[in-house]
Amino acid sequence: MSVDTTELDRKFAMLLQMPRTIEKAVVGAVAESVKDVHAAQLAELSMSMDKDSPFLKRGLYKIQPFGKGGSVANAGTRFNNIGPRGTPAAIIGPNIVGGGRGNKASAKALAAKGILPNGFFTVEGRDYPRDSKGNIARSRYSEMLAALGAISKDKRSSLPKSGQRDRKNTTFFVIKRGNKALGIAERRGEDMKIMLVFVDSTKYRAKYDYYGAGRKQLNYSLPRHIDRILMRYIDRM
């Protein structure tokens, strides 16, 4: 009499594969958790920032634990820090960690002209128009610097066609109280907006809890994904 051990052999073979199965379950759970963390951090970004910037959202990307060079240890999310000035990482950094910053190129040009007082910084006006990155357009800075004599007019960036019709009606001037320069304003026809404010320090308050949102979501998602994937493997036994 012989005993059919086919099913037992199959289960025994699966048990021998458990270390590999657990490894695959962990990688799969981390991959799913990275997606959850990314979504949570994007949601936190929308709630934390004054302007919901598509540029910053596109700059937050996922690093999965698979693919070329991928590993569980390196998986997570990152803000892009490659490219010209104004990368998502550079823009969002002060909002995550707080603290001060150095002076911008435009501020250095104003200081060299004697318009910006020594030791002061420039901060963008609250109601001044912004581009899709949440910043004042570089062409506007060039127009302002040229108008105030801080750069030569042949160095200014050309305005987009949509703004060229307004150039003749636009002027920039320094806002002063007595002999103290307070900022720079733009007048376009009867409309006036404050473009820059001069401040003696740039201490940013951390307002985007990037790490906290990610940590909270990871603590919730990872064990649940591991349990779900492992149970799926066990159910096949």
C-alpha positions, 0 to 999 in steps of 0.5 A: 500500500502506498500513501499519496504524499503529493499535497504534503510534498507541496506544502513542505516545498512551500515551507522551504520557500518561506524565507523567500516568501517573507522577503517578497512580502516585505518588498511588496508591503514596502512598495504599497506603503510608499504609495500611501506615504506619497499620497499622505504627504501630498495631502499634507502639502495641500493643507499646509502651504498658502498656495497649492503648487502643482510644481511642488507636487510634481517634484515629490516622487516615489522611490520603490524598493525594486528595479535597478538599484532599488532596495527596502532601505532606500525606499521612500519619497524625495523632493527633486533637487536636480536642476536649475535654481528653484528646484522643489527641494530648495523651495520646500526646504524652509517650509519643512525645517524652518530657519533662515536663508541666504539672500537671493540674486535679486536682493544682492543686486538691490543691495549693490545699488544701495536700495536694500539696506545692509543686512536686510533680506527681501520677502515676496509680497503676500498679494503679488501675482505668482507663477505655477511654481508659487514664485514671482516670475523671473521676468518680473524681477528683471523688469523691476531691477532694470527699472530701478537701475540695479541691472542694465536694461539689456540684461533683463529677461523678455516678458511673455507675450501676455505681459508685453502689452502692460509694460508701458503702463507699469512702473516700479518704485521704492517704498520709503518711510522718511529715509528708510526703505521698506520695500518695492511696489509695482504700479500698473495704471491705477493698481498698486501691489507690493512686490517685495518687503525688506526685512532684517531677518528671514526666520521661517516657521516650519509649516509643512510636516513632511516627515510627520505625515510620512511617519504616521502613514508608514506606521499605519500602512506597513504592518497592514500590507505585510499581514495582507500579503502574508495571509495571501501566501498562507491561503495558498498552502 
